[in-house]
Amino acid sequence: IIMTFLIVMMLFDPGLVPEYLLVKQLGLIGSQWSVILVTSVNVYYLIIMMRYFQAVPMDIYEAARIDGAGHVRMIFSMVFPLAKSGIATITMFYAVVRWNEYFKASIYLTEKAKTTLQVILRQFVVLGDTVSLIGAQNIMDYNELARIDYGALKAATIVIAIVPILLLYPIVLKFYTRDVMAGSVKE
């Protein structure tokens, strides 16, 4: 029954208006939590992780139970270490999607100080709003800013925005590759 409910939720997304009303009723408008909490559980990722946990052999649970482990200890000592590659993959997917998302941040984060890099980058690259990146006072104070090559500045800003994901990828790949190789040879 729960799986059917989750699949229906995945297929029929309610849309932005109910989500905005939920965030507003929770009092999260203007908070960083509005971007994090509302999209923290993805049904597709939940189904993938559920399959990882169901793939753990029952013999492991029985061995842990014989050793005196409770349910919580079985999960943290036995199941999570076996599902590291799944957790790493889901973490990478989630990080890339959330890092590249600018639309919800532009709606929910109303204060200029809490604006994310992607919102500023979009204003700068798409709309040509140089004030969002450099600042209005700096443009007024320094005449040299009028001679800046904005094409190069846009490219540099985009490259800087990619760096955190490029740093995260090798860390996640280490877990994924090790677990895939461990499961490839059966004796």
C-alpha positions as CSV (number, residue, x, y, z in Angstrom):
1,I,0.0,0.0,0.0
2,I,2.8,2.4,0.9
3,M,4.7,1.6,-2.3
4,T,1.5,2.3,-4.4
5,F,1.1,5.6,-2.6
6,L,4.8,6.5,-3.3
7,I,4.5,5.6,-7.0
8,V,1.3,7.7,-7.4
9,M,3.2,10.6,-5.7
10,M,6.1,10.1,-8.1
11,L,3.8,10.1,-11.2
12,F,1.5,13.0,-10.2
13,D,3.6,15.8,-8.9
14,P,1.3,18.4,-7.3
15,G,3.3,21.3,-8.8
16,L,4.8,24.5,-7.5
17,V,1.7,26.2,-6.1
18,P,0.9,23.6,-3.4
19,E,4.6,23.3,-2.6
20,Y,4.9,27.1,-2.2
21,L,1.8,27.1,0.1
22,L,3.3,24.4,2.2
23,V,6.6,26.2,2.6
24,K,4.7,29.4,3.4
25,Q,2.5,27.6,6.1
26,L,5.6,26.1,7.6
27,G,7.1,29.6,7.9
28,L,10.2,28.7,5.8
29,I,10.0,31.5,3.2
30,G,13.3,33.4,3.3
31,S,15.1,30.5,5.1
32,Q,17.7,28.2,3.6
33,W,15.6,25.3,5.0
34,S,12.9,26.1,2.4
35,V,15.2,24.8,-0.4
36,I,16.6,21.9,1.6
37,L,13.7,20.3,3.5
38,V,11.0,20.4,0.8
39,T,13.0,18.5,-1.7
40,S,14.9,16.3,0.7
41,V,13.0,13.1,0.0
42,N,12.8,12.0,-3.6
43,V,10.5,9.0,-4.3
44,Y,12.8,7.7,-7.0
45,Y,15.8,7.7,-4.7
46,L,13.7,6.2,-2.0
47,I,12.8,3.3,-4.2
48,I,16.5,2.8,-5.2
49,M,17.6,2.7,-1.6
50,M,14.7,0.4,-0.6
51,R,15.9,-2.1,-3.2
52,Y,19.5,-1.9,-1.9
53,F,18.3,-2.7,1.6
54,Q,16.1,-5.5,0.4
55,A,19.0,-7.0,-1.4
56,V,20.9,-7.6,1.9
57,P,20.7,-11.4,2.5
58,M,18.6,-12.5,5.5
59,D,21.6,-14.6,6.7
60,I,23.4,-11.3,7.7
61,Y,20.4,-10.3,9.8
62,E,20.2,-13.7,11.4
63,A,24.0,-13.7,12.1
64,A,23.7,-10.2,13.7
65,R,20.7,-11.3,15.8
66,I,22.7,-14.4,17.0
67,D,25.5,-12.0,18.0
68,G,23.0,-10.0,20.1
69,A,22.6,-7.0,17.8
70,G,19.3,-5.1,18.0
71,H,17.6,-3.5,15.1
72,V,19.4,-0.2,15.2
73,R,22.8,-1.8,15.5
74,M,22.0,-4.1,12.6
75,I,21.1,-1.1,10.4
76,F,24.2,0.9,11.3
77,S,26.7,-1.9,11.6
78,M,25.6,-4.3,8.8
79,V,23.1,-2.7,6.4
80,F,24.6,0.8,5.9
81,P,28.2,-0.4,5.2
82,L,26.8,-2.9,2.6
83,A,24.8,-0.1,0.9
84,K,27.6,2.5,0.7
85,S,27.7,2.5,-3.1
86,G,23.9,3.1,-3.2
87,I,24.2,5.9,-0.6
88,A,27.1,7.4,-2.5
89,T,25.3,7.3,-5.8
90,I,22.1,8.9,-4.3
91,T,24.2,11.5,-2.6
92,M,25.9,12.4,-5.8
93,F,22.6,12.6,-7.7
94,Y,21.0,14.7,-5.0
95,A,24.0,17.0,-4.8
96,V,24.1,17.7,-8.5
97,V,20.4,18.3,-8.8
98,R,20.3,20.6,-5.8
99,W,23.5,22.4,-6.7
100,N,22.2,23.3,-10.2
101,E,18.7,24.3,-9.0
102,Y,18.1,28.0,-9.2
103,F,14.3,28.3,-9.7
104,K,13.1,27.3,-6.3
105,A,15.8,29.3,-4.6
106,S,14.8,32.4,-6.5
107,I,11.2,31.9,-5.3
108,Y,11.8,30.9,-1.7
109,L,14.8,32.9,-0.7
110,T,13.6,36.5,-0.6
111,E,16.6,38.1,1.1
112,K,19.5,39.2,-1.1
113,A,22.0,38.0,1.5
114,K,20.7,34.4,1.3
115,T,20.6,34.2,-2.5
116,T,22.4,31.1,-3.8
117,L,25.3,31.2,-6.3
118,Q,23.1,29.7,-9.1
119,V,20.5,32.5,-8.8
120,I,23.2,35.2,-9.0
121,L,24.9,33.3,-11.9
122,R,21.6,33.1,-13.8
123,Q,21.0,36.8,-13.3
124,F,24.5,37.6,-14.5
125,V,24.7,35.1,-17.5
126,V,21.1,35.1,-18.8
127,L,19.8,38.5,-17.9
128,G,23.1,40.3,-18.3
129,D,22.7,41.8,-14.8
130,T,26.2,42.8,-13.9
131,V,25.1,44.6,-10.7
132,S,24.1,41.2,-9.2
133,L,27.7,39.9,-9.4
134,I,29.8,43.1,-9.0
135,G,27.6,45.3,-6.9
136,A,26.0,48.7,-7.7
137,Q,28.3,50.7,-5.5
138,N,31.4,49.2,-7.2
139,I,30.2,50.0,-10.7
140,M,29.6,53.6,-9.6
141,D,32.9,54.0,-7.8
142,Y,35.3,52.5,-10.3
143,N,35.4,53.5,-13.9
144,E,37.7,50.6,-14.8
145,L,34.8,48.2,-14.4
146,A,33.3,49.5,-17.6
147,R,36.3,48.0,-19.4
148,I,35.9,44.5,-18.0
149,D,35.4,41.7,-20.6
150,Y,32.1,40.4,-19.3
151,G,32.3,37.3,-21.6
152,A,35.4,36.2,-19.7
153,L,33.9,37.1,-16.4
154,K,30.8,35.0,-17.2
155,A,33.0,32.0,-18.2
156,A,35.1,32.3,-15.0
157,T,31.9,32.5,-12.9
158,I,30.5,29.3,-14.5
159,V,33.8,27.5,-14.0
160,I,33.9,28.5,-10.3
161,A,30.3,27.2,-9.9
162,I,31.3,23.8,-11.3
163,V,34.3,23.3,-8.9
164,P,32.3,21.9,-5.8
165,I,30.7,19.2,-7.9
166,L,34.1,18.4,-9.5
167,L,35.6,18.0,-6.0
168,L,32.7,15.8,-4.8
169,Y,32.7,13.4,-7.8
170,P,36.1,11.6,-7.0
171,I,35.1,11.1,-3.4
172,V,31.8,9.5,-4.4
173,L,33.4,7.5,-7.2
174,K,35.8,5.9,-4.7
175,F,32.9,4.3,-2.8
176,Y,31.0,3.3,-5.9
177,T,33.9,1.7,-7.7
178,R,35.1,-0.2,-4.6
179,D,31.7,-1.7,-4.0
180,V,31.0,-2.6,-7.6
181,M,34.4,-4.4,-7.9
182,A,33.8,-6.2,-4.6
183,G,30.4,-7.5,-5.9
184,S,31.7,-8.5,-9.3
185,V,33.7,-11.6,-8.3
186,K,31.8,-14.5,-6.7
187,E,33.6,-17.4,-5.1
